[in-house]
Amino acid sequence: MFNIFDPTPLDCLIPMCAENEVAVLARCVLDEGGLTGFLTKDTKFAADDFRANYFDQGPRSLYLEKVEGLRKFLPDHAGSLAALALKFVTKHPGVTTALSSMNIREHAEANVAAMDEEPLSDEVFTEIRYYHRWIHNFYSSMSL
């Protein structure tokens, strides 16, 4: 698991894997879609969608505030929040693959297009890594 809110794999795992030529497949890079900006205070989920409770563990208002804080990087450093999230996790050369859902064609095309954007500068990457980190275990109080 590796994304803007949880960049802890950068602290040791990803550099160690890179040093030992071990592939890293980053998952949850869009944090169940939350880092795309789709979520609002009024977003409803189907009862069988695990996200029906996922984003409310924080509470949701805090999650939305954290996502809103990332908008300052748009459009100068990324074309969208999803692009920012993807560019963040692929910045380190030790990340060989970033996994994201591709079940909606437009989202898949936008995710691929994000990789054609200029990479994040070292300064922006560092700011996001250290000042937008928000490690919170959304699964701890959920029954899965």
Buried (B, 14 or more C-beta within 10 A) or exposed (E): EBBBBBBEBBEEBBBEBBEEEEEBEBBBBBBBBBBBBEBEEEBEBEEEEBBBBBBBBBEBEEBBEBBEEBEEBBEEBBBBBBBBBBBBBBBBEBBBEBEBEEEEEEBEEBBEBBEEBEEBEEEBBEBBBEEBBBEEEBEEEEEE
